[in-house]
């Protein structure tokens, strides 16, 4: 697995942890709620990564499960190392044009 996958996974898990540790009042104040209380999978299961406005990603769905109760916390489609490298190259080109 490409090291960037681990970085994205780490960021994602920290993001989910922040929601899971939030109280209901904090959730309401920040206008965000625990992602596990909604069923996004049925609505957004087809989404993949976007690189240069093109949908990319393998057909392999990677599921993230809670280490506490092994419930599904989230899922995303994997990307190859080549797709990630391509994303970096396209982002670098786009950044230079800013």
Residue frames as a rotation matrix with the C-alpha (Angstrom) as fourth column:
UNK 1
0.584 0.812 0.000 0.00
0.812 -0.584 0.000 0.00
0.000 0.000 -1.000 0.00
UNK 2
-0.054 -0.552 0.832 1.29
0.483 -0.744 -0.462 3.45
0.874 0.377 0.307 -0.90
UNK 3
-0.689 -0.302 -0.659 2.31
0.722 -0.206 -0.660 5.50
0.064 -0.931 0.360 2.15
UNK 4
-0.888 0.402 0.225 -0.14
-0.364 -0.911 0.194 8.23
0.283 0.091 0.955 1.14
UNK 5
-0.057 0.883 -0.466 -3.00
0.036 0.468 0.883 5.78
0.998 0.033 -0.059 1.71
UNK 6
-0.158 -0.071 -0.985 -1.95
0.920 0.351 -0.173 5.56
0.358 -0.934 0.010 5.34
UNK 7
-0.970 -0.198 -0.140 -1.88
0.233 -0.920 -0.314 9.35
-0.066 -0.338 0.939 5.65
UNK 8
-0.548 0.833 0.080 -5.41
-0.508 -0.407 0.759 9.66
0.665 0.375 0.646 4.24
UNK 9
0.077 0.560 -0.825 -6.59
0.391 0.744 0.542 6.82
0.917 -0.364 -0.161 6.45
UNK 10
-0.561 -0.372 -0.739 -5.06
0.821 -0.138 -0.554 8.47
0.104 -0.918 0.383 9.52
UNK 11
-0.970 0.230 0.074 -6.72
-0.229 -0.973 0.015 11.80
0.076 -0.002 0.997 8.70
UNK 12
-0.259 0.930 -0.261 -10.05
-0.347 0.162 0.924 10.08
0.901 0.330 0.281 8.05
UNK 13
-0.015 0.242 -0.970 -9.96
0.700 0.695 0.163 8.11
0.714 -0.677 -0.180 11.29
UNK 14
-0.824 -0.292 -0.485 -9.10
0.554 -0.591 -0.586 11.23
-0.115 -0.752 0.649 13.30
UNK 15
-0.795 0.595 0.118 -11.98
-0.458 -0.716 0.527 13.04
0.397 0.365 0.842 11.58
UNK 16
0.042 0.826 -0.562 -14.41
0.007 0.562 0.827 10.26
0.999 -0.038 0.018 12.54
UNK 17
-0.314 -0.230 -0.921 -13.01
0.864 0.334 -0.378 10.13
0.394 -0.914 0.094 16.09
UNK 18
-0.998 -0.052 0.026 -13.67
0.040 -0.933 -0.358 13.85
0.043 -0.356 0.933 16.54
UNK 19
-0.341 0.940 0.005 -17.32
-0.617 -0.228 0.754 13.35
0.710 0.254 0.657 15.63
UNK 20
0.123 0.407 -0.905 -17.70
0.304 0.852 0.425 10.27
0.945 -0.328 -0.019 17.81
UNK 21
-0.508 -0.394 -0.766 -16.27
0.832 0.006 -0.555 12.02
0.224 -0.919 0.325 20.86
UNK 22
-0.868 0.204 0.452 -18.50
-0.169 -0.979 0.117 15.09
0.466 0.026 0.884 20.45
UNK 23
-0.707 0.697 -0.118 -21.47
0.355 0.206 -0.912 15.57
-0.611 -0.687 -0.393 22.78
UNK 24
-0.028 0.800 0.600 -24.90
0.998 0.054 -0.026 16.30
-0.053 0.598 -0.800 21.31
UNK 25
0.739 0.313 -0.596 -24.72
0.371 -0.928 -0.027 19.98
-0.562 -0.201 -0.802 22.34
UNK 26
-0.226 -0.888 -0.401 -21.30
-0.150 -0.375 0.915 20.37
-0.963 0.267 -0.049 20.69
UNK 27
-0.622 0.062 0.780 -22.67
0.690 0.514 0.509 18.65
-0.369 0.856 -0.362 17.62
UNK 28
0.435 0.877 0.203 -25.55
0.892 -0.389 -0.232 21.11
-0.125 0.282 -0.951 17.40
UNK 29
0.562 -0.286 -0.776 -23.33
0.048 -0.926 0.375 24.16
-0.826 -0.248 -0.507 18.04
UNK 30
-0.488 -0.851 -0.193 -20.90
-0.233 -0.086 0.969 23.15
-0.841 0.518 -0.157 15.30
UNK 31
0.346 0.764 -0.544 -23.80
-0.800 -0.063 -0.596 22.17
-0.490 0.642 0.590 13.01
UNK 32
-0.331 -0.412 -0.849 -22.29
-0.715 0.696 -0.059 18.75
0.616 0.588 -0.525 12.46
UNK 33
0.552 0.549 0.628 -23.40
-0.817 0.507 0.275 15.37
-0.167 -0.665 0.728 13.71
UNK 34
-0.218 -0.606 0.765 -21.99
-0.447 0.759 0.474 11.93
-0.868 -0.239 -0.436 14.23
UNK 35
-0.407 -0.005 -0.913 -21.53
-0.911 0.080 0.405 10.41
0.071 0.997 -0.037 10.79
UNK 36
-0.985 -0.004 -0.174 -22.42
-0.001 1.000 -0.019 6.96
0.174 -0.018 -0.985 12.11
UNK 37
-0.515 0.856 -0.041 -25.96
0.087 0.004 -0.996 8.17
-0.853 -0.517 -0.076 12.91
UNK 38
0.278 0.577 -0.768 -26.71
-0.756 -0.361 -0.546 8.57
-0.592 0.732 0.336 9.20
UNK 39
0.281 -0.139 0.949 -26.83
0.393 0.919 0.018 5.96
-0.875 0.368 0.313 6.47
UNK 40
0.177 -0.321 -0.930 -24.59
-0.697 -0.709 0.112 7.50
-0.695 0.628 -0.349 3.82
UNK 41
-0.637 -0.583 0.505 -23.68
-0.121 0.722 0.681 4.16
-0.761 0.372 -0.531 2.28
UNK 42
-0.001 0.715 0.699 -26.92
0.773 0.444 -0.453 3.76
-0.634 0.541 -0.553 0.33
UNK 43
0.842 0.426 -0.332 -26.79
0.192 -0.811 -0.553 7.32
-0.505 0.402 -0.764 -0.94
UNK 44
0.630 -0.670 -0.394 -23.10
-0.755 -0.647 -0.106 7.75
-0.184 0.364 -0.913 -1.70
UNK 45
0.481 -0.465 0.743 -21.71
-0.001 0.848 0.530 4.24
-0.877 -0.256 0.408 -2.19
UNK 46
0.737 -0.121 0.665 -20.89
0.667 0.286 -0.688 4.97
-0.107 0.951 0.292 -5.83
UNK 47
0.933 -0.359 -0.005 -18.56
-0.356 -0.925 -0.131 7.91
0.042 0.124 -0.991 -5.15
UNK 48
0.531 -0.848 -0.003 -14.89
0.846 0.530 -0.060 7.53
0.053 0.029 0.998 -5.96
UNK 49
-0.088 -0.658 -0.747 -11.95
0.537 -0.664 0.521 9.90
-0.839 -0.355 0.412 -6.01
UNK 50
0.921 0.324 0.216 -11.80
0.362 -0.506 -0.783 12.86
-0.145 0.799 -0.583 -8.34
UNK 51
-0.168 -0.961 -0.219 -8.61
0.496 -0.275 0.824 13.83
-0.852 0.030 0.523 -10.16
UNK 52
-0.924 -0.206 -0.323 -8.87
-0.114 -0.656 0.746 16.73
-0.365 0.726 0.582 -12.59
UNK 53
-0.205 0.966 -0.158 -12.68
-0.873 -0.254 -0.416 16.35
-0.442 0.053 0.895 -12.58
UNK 54
-0.081 0.138 -0.987 -12.36
-0.630 0.761 0.158 12.70
0.773 0.634 0.025 -13.62
UNK 55
0.672 0.369 0.642 -13.70
-0.734 0.450 0.509 9.93
-0.101 -0.813 0.573 -11.39
UNK 56
-0.092 -0.765 -0.637 -10.93
-0.553 0.571 -0.606 7.48
0.828 0.297 -0.476 -10.49
UNK 57
-0.220 -0.071 0.973 -10.46
-0.937 0.294 -0.190 4.65
-0.273 -0.953 -0.131 -8.08
UNK 58
-0.933 -0.148 -0.328 -10.52
-0.241 0.934 0.265 0.92
0.267 0.326 -0.907 -8.06
UNK 59
0.018 0.982 -0.187 -13.68
-0.410 0.178 0.895 -1.08
0.912 0.060 0.406 -7.65
UNK 60
-0.291 -0.195 -0.937 -12.35
0.659 0.669 -0.344 -2.32
0.694 -0.717 -0.066 -4.30
UNK 61
0.482 0.530 0.698 -14.34
-0.237 -0.688 0.686 -0.82
0.843 -0.496 -0.207 -1.44
UNK 62
-0.585 -0.711 -0.390 -12.24
0.310 0.249 -0.918 -0.40
0.750 -0.657 0.075 1.71
UNK 63
0.550 0.833 0.060 -14.27
0.169 -0.181 0.969 -0.50
0.818 -0.523 -0.240 4.91
UNK 64
-0.627 -0.657 0.417 -13.16
-0.264 -0.325 -0.908 1.12
0.733 -0.680 0.030 8.16
UNK 65
0.366 0.746 -0.557 -14.49
0.327 0.457 0.827 -0.63
0.871 -0.485 -0.077 11.25
UNK 66
0.516 -0.092 0.852 -14.46
-0.709 -0.604 0.365 0.62
0.481 -0.792 -0.377 14.81
UNK 67
-0.467 -0.738 -0.486 -11.80
-0.244 0.637 -0.732 -1.10
0.850 -0.223 -0.478 16.93
UNK 68
-0.703 0.250 0.666 -14.21
-0.701 -0.087 -0.707 -0.93
-0.119 -0.964 0.237 19.86
UNK 69
-0.036 0.814 0.580 -17.31
-0.417 0.515 -0.749 -2.71
-0.908 -0.269 0.321 18.57
UNK 70
-0.765 -0.413 0.495 -16.26
0.249 0.519 0.818 -3.62
-0.595 0.748 -0.294 15.00
UNK 71
0.418 0.907 0.049 -19.19
0.522 -0.196 -0.830 -1.65
-0.744 0.372 -0.555 13.57
UNK 72
-0.019 -0.369 0.929 -18.73
0.979 -0.194 -0.057 -0.06
0.201 0.909 0.365 10.16
UNK 73
-0.031 -0.080 -0.996 -17.50
0.511 -0.858 0.053 3.53
-0.859 -0.508 0.068 10.61
UNK 74
0.418 0.143 -0.897 -17.03
-0.584 -0.714 -0.386 4.38
-0.696 0.685 -0.215 6.97
UNK 75
0.285 -0.337 0.897 -15.84
0.632 0.770 0.088 3.21
-0.721 0.542 0.432 3.60
UNK 76
0.385 -0.206 -0.900 -13.99
-0.620 -0.779 -0.087 4.53
-0.683 0.592 -0.428 0.58
UNK 77
0.987 -0.083 0.136 -12.73
0.157 0.638 -0.754 3.26
-0.024 0.765 0.643 -2.74
UNK 78
0.311 -0.950 -0.035 -9.04
0.425 0.106 0.899 2.52
-0.850 -0.294 0.437 -3.02
UNK 79
0.900 -0.167 -0.402 -6.70
-0.424 -0.543 -0.725 4.18
-0.097 0.823 -0.560 -5.49
UNK 80
0.699 -0.713 0.056 -3.56
0.696 0.661 -0.281 2.83
0.163 0.236 0.958 -7.10
UNK 81
0.083 -0.783 -0.617 -0.15
0.600 -0.455 0.658 4.37
-0.796 -0.425 0.432 -6.52
UNK 82
-0.690 -0.322 0.648 -0.21
0.723 -0.312 0.616 5.56
0.004 0.894 0.449 -10.14
UNK 83
0.230 0.864 0.449 -3.53
0.718 -0.462 0.521 7.35
0.657 0.202 -0.726 -9.60
UNK 84
0.733 -0.022 -0.680 -2.17
0.579 -0.504 0.641 9.04
-0.357 -0.863 -0.356 -6.49
UNK 85
-0.375 -0.921 -0.103 0.99
0.629 -0.335 0.701 10.10
-0.680 0.198 0.705 -8.34
UNK 86
-0.459 0.309 0.833 -1.21
0.772 -0.324 0.546 11.42
0.438 0.894 -0.090 -11.15
UNK 87
0.655 0.740 -0.152 -3.22
0.700 -0.517 0.493 13.42
0.286 -0.429 -0.857 -8.60
UNK 88
0.299 -0.646 -0.702 -0.01
0.551 -0.484 0.680 15.02
-0.779 -0.590 0.212 -7.27
UNK 89
-0.680 -0.600 0.421 1.13
0.667 -0.267 0.696 15.92
-0.305 0.754 0.582 -10.78
UNK 90
-0.120 0.732 0.671 -2.25
0.755 -0.371 0.541 17.43
0.645 0.571 -0.508 -11.74
UNK 91
0.753 0.380 -0.538 -2.44
0.654 -0.522 0.547 19.35
-0.073 -0.763 -0.642 -8.45
UNK 92
-0.122 -0.893 -0.434 1.06
0.607 -0.413 0.679 20.72
-0.785 -0.180 0.592 -8.99
UNK 93
-0.699 -0.070 0.711 0.13
0.689 -0.331 0.645 21.92
0.190 0.941 0.280 -12.49
UNK 94
0.311 0.914 0.262 -3.11
0.713 -0.407 0.571 23.48
0.628 0.010 -0.778 -11.22
UNK 95
0.554 -0.142 -0.821 -1.34
0.711 -0.433 0.554 25.16
-0.434 -0.890 -0.139 -8.29
UNK 96
-0.539 -0.842 -0.027 1.18
0.670 -0.448 0.592 26.84
-0.511 0.301 0.806 -10.60
UNK 97
-0.514 0.406 0.756 -1.67
0.626 -0.425 0.654 28.39
0.587 0.809 -0.035 -12.59
UNK 98
0.515 0.668 -0.538 -3.13
0.857 -0.373 0.356 30.04
0.037 -0.644 -0.764 -9.47
